[in-house]
Every structure is written in C-alpha cells, then in structure tokens.
Amino acid sequence: MATPMTELPKISVFDPLKGLLLTYFMPESCYDEFFIHFNFLDVPCLKIVLSKGLGIGIILGSLMVKLPQILKLMGAKSAEGLSFNSVLLELLAITGTMTYSIANSFPFSAWGEALFLMLQTVAIGFLIMHYGGNTVKGVLFLGVYFGLVALLLSPFTPMSVVMAMQASNMPAIIIGRLIQVVTNYGNGHTGQLSAITVFMLFAGSLARIFTSIQETGDSLMALTYVISSSCNGLIAAQVLYYWNSSSTLKKTE
C-alpha cells in the first residue's frame, strides 16, 4: 500500500527577507498572497502594505522634519515670526496623540512620528524662549514638560484623562495654527518659519489620514489628522503667498 506523500512547504526567493517583511510590512497571509501565490492585486493586502510603508516613511521623515526649522533658528539666532503659544498648542496635540496611541496599544507605525516630532517641537519651544532672552524659563519649560509626559504615561493617569487629551487635540491644533496664521498675516511675512518643515508636515498629516484609518480604525485619530492637514495646508499656502516677502527679509538681515 503506497504511503501518502506529504506536501512540501512552498518556498519563495523572498524567504530570506520574510522576517523583515512580516515584522514591518505585512501579515503572513499577505506574504503568501504576494510571494507564494504571486497575487499582487489582492486589495486588502495592498492597503496593508501601503499603510505600513507610508507609516514607516512618515516616521523616518519625522526624524528630520523639524530639523530645518531648528537649524534656521540657530543660524539666524532669532525666533522672529514664530509664536511660542502656537508651539505650546502643537505640543499639546502631539503629546495627546502619543499618549493616546500608547494607551491603546496602537502599532508604532501608526503614531511613531509623534515621538520624534515631540522632541523637535520641545527644542523649538526652548529656542524661542532662549533667543527671546528667557533661557532660564526655557530650561524650566523643558523640566515641567518632560515631568508631565512621565506622569501621563504612568499607571497613575486614568484612561479618561488620556481620551480627554486626544479629544482636545482638534481645538488645540486649530487655535495653534490660527495663532501662527495671524502672526504671519500681522508681520506680512513668515519670518524664520521653515518652508521645508511646513510642507513636510502638510504631506505627513495628509498621509496619516489613510494610515490611521487603516491601522487603528479609530475615527477620532483620523479626524484629528483631517483637521491637522487643513490647518497645515493653510500655513503652507501662506508660505507660498509670502515667499517674496520672506526672501526680501533674508536679504536685509
């Protein structure tokens, strides 16, 4: 009597990269669809890979998204045109997103840029105070902020507080961006505001609308990024509108 043949596991030339792909880009079912069955048109899997890829791209971009702004401030030794209140409100929104995501155990690819944006935004806040002649207050600001972050991430903070912070993101983003918009309008230029940073933030917030829907399914997160994209787009439009004014300002400094 012939013994039944056991089916050999299917292999792919991409197997050496399987661990990396499964960790960062796709579940095993999608790996099988793409690289075993060669079904590259599987829509659910395409959405997952696109979302994961965008998320990782946004996180990598966030490592340097505000670096041009920081370097511009340090090079000019001036924070003219930047509103500290706007930075504070932006920091509130970023911190709310980060703590809310950690509390809900969302994948790092869905929110990781918030960590790096937070660190860079804190640095900008300090530089604004430093170049405004308030270095001691700037150091105090750093200490108080990081102390509050530690408290928010601790078990002592109830989930209701974290959810309230995330819900407050939308008014914080709107008010913070409008303060910057009004500051730009009043000055008639965008001062030391970095165009590179503004446009990267706009592109990143647009992409995050899709990734937050795909990876978290959280409507509050998605709506936050819709609001953020709208406000970032308004400031990006001002950068373009005042482009010549900003160029003239640089030449006269």
N, C-alpha and C positions, 0 to 999 in steps of 0.2 A: 504493500500500500504506500503510495507516494506521500511524503510529508509536505504539508502546505508551505509554500515559500513565504517567508516574512518579507514585508515590503521595506525596502531600504529607505532611510530618511533622505528626502530630497535636499540637495545641496545647491549652493549658488556661489558664483565667483565673488559675491559681496560678503560672504560669511566672515572673512577676517574683520570686516567693519561692522558686523552685526551688533556687537555690544555697544559701540558708539551710537549707531543709528537707533537702537531700541531705548537707550538711555535718554537721548536728547530730542529725537525727531519723530518717532512713531512707535505704536504698539506692535507686538509680534504679528498680529493678524494682518496689519498693513505691510509689514516686511514680506510676509508670504505672498500677499497680493502682487506686490511690485516685483520682487526678485525671485520668486519661485514660479508663480503663475504668469508673470510678465503682464499683469493687468494694470497698466499705468493710467488708466482712465477711471479708476474707482473713485467716485466723487467724495464720499465720506473720508477716505484716506488722504485724498489730495487736500481737503480742507484742514485735516490734522497736521499734515506736513507743512502746509503753507503757514498755518498759525504758529507752529513751533519754530519754523525758520524765521518768521517775522519777529517773534518774541525774542529769540536769541540775537537777531540783528539789532533790535532796539536796545537790548541790554548792552551789547558791545558798543553801540553808538553812544549810549549814555555815559560810558567811561570817559568820553571826551566832549560831550555835547555842550557843557558849560565851560570847558577849558578855554576856548577863545575869549569868552566874556571875562574870565578871571585874568588871563594874560593881558587883555586890553586894559583892565582896571589897573593892574600892576605897572604896565608900561606907561600909562598916562599919569599914574599916581593921583588919579582923580576918579570920583564916582559920579561926576556930573551927569544928570539925566536919568539916574536910577533912583527909584523910590524904595526906601527901606521898608515902608509899610506894605508895599506890593510884594517884596521879598518875604516878609513875615507871613502874609496870607498864602503865598505859594508854598511856603514851608509847611504851613498847617495842612494844606491839601495833600502834599506829598507824604507827610507823616501819617495822615489819616489813611491813605491808600495802603501804605506799607504795613501798618499795624493791623488793619482790617484783613489784608491778604494773609498775613502770618497767622492771625487768629482763626481764619477759616481754612488753613492748610492748603491754600491755592498753590499750584506749581510755580516754582521760581521763575520759569519762563513767562508767566503771566503778569509778574509785577517787579521783577528783579531790578529794572532800571530805577525804580523809586529809591532804592538804597543808595545808588551812586548819584542820582540827582539830589538827594537829600544832603549828602556830604558836600557836593559842589555848591549847592544853594546856601548852606551854612557858611561856607568860605566866602561867598559873595556878600552875604549879610555882614560878616566880620569886616571885610574890606571897605564896605560902605561906611561903617562906623569909624574904622581906622583912618581912612582918608578924610573923614569929616572931623577929625580931631578928637574922637571919643574912643581911643584904643582900650582904655580900662573897661568902659561899658561894653566894648566888643568882646573882651575876654569873659566878662560876666555873662553876656548873652550866650556864648558857647557853653559855659558851665551849666547854666539853667536849662538850656535846650536839651543837652545830652542827658541831663538828670531826668527830665520829663519823659524822654524817649525810653530810658531804662524802666521808669515806672509804668509806662503804657504797655510795655512788653512783658511785664512781670505778672504773676498769677493774682496779684492784688487788685488789678484793674478788671472790673466786671465787663462782660461782653456788651452790655447795653451802652457803656461809655464808648467803646470802640466803634459800635454801629452809629452812635450819635456823631462821632468824629467824621466817619465816612459820609454820613448824610450832610454834614456841614461843608463838605468839600465844594459842592456846587456854588453856594453863595460866596465861599472864600475865593474860589477861582475867579468868579465873575467880578467881585469887588476888587480883588488884587490886580487883575488885568486892566480893569477900568481905571484904577488909580494910575497905572503906567501909561495908559492911553491918554488920560487927561494931562499927565505930566509932559508927555511928548507934544501934545497939542499946545499946551501953555508955553513950552520952550520954543516951539517952531522947528524942532529938530529932535533926533533920537539920542543925542549926546554920546556917551560911551557904551550904548547898547550895541551888542554884537549881532550883526546881521546873520552870521553863520549859526550862532546859538538859537536865534529866533526861528529861523527856517527849519533847523533840525528838530526843535521842539514841536513845531507845527506838523511836520511829517510824522514824527513819532506818535503824537497824540491821535492822528488820523488812523495810523496802522493799529493802534491799541483798541480802537472801537471793534475791529474784527476779532483780534486775538482774545479780548475779554469776553466776547460773546461765545467764541469757540471753546475756550479753555476753562472758563469759570461758569458760564451760563448765568452770571449774576447781572441782572438788569441795572442795579444801582451802579456797579462798576462801569458798565457800558455807557450809561447816561452821563456819568462823570466825565468820560473821555469825549463824548459828543460836545458837552459844554466847553471842555478844555480846548478842543480843536477849534471851535468857533471863536473863542477869545484869543487863542494864539494866532489864528488867521487874521484877526483884526490888527494885532500888533505887527504882523508880517506885512500887511498892507500899508501900515504907517511907515515902516522901514523903507519900503519902495517909494512911497509918496515923498518922504523927506530925504531921499537919497542924496540929492544935490546939496541940500542944506547941511547934511552931515559931512559931506565931502568938504564944503567950504569951511566948516568948523574946524576940521582937522588941519587945514592949511593955515589957519590963523593962530593955531595953538603953538 
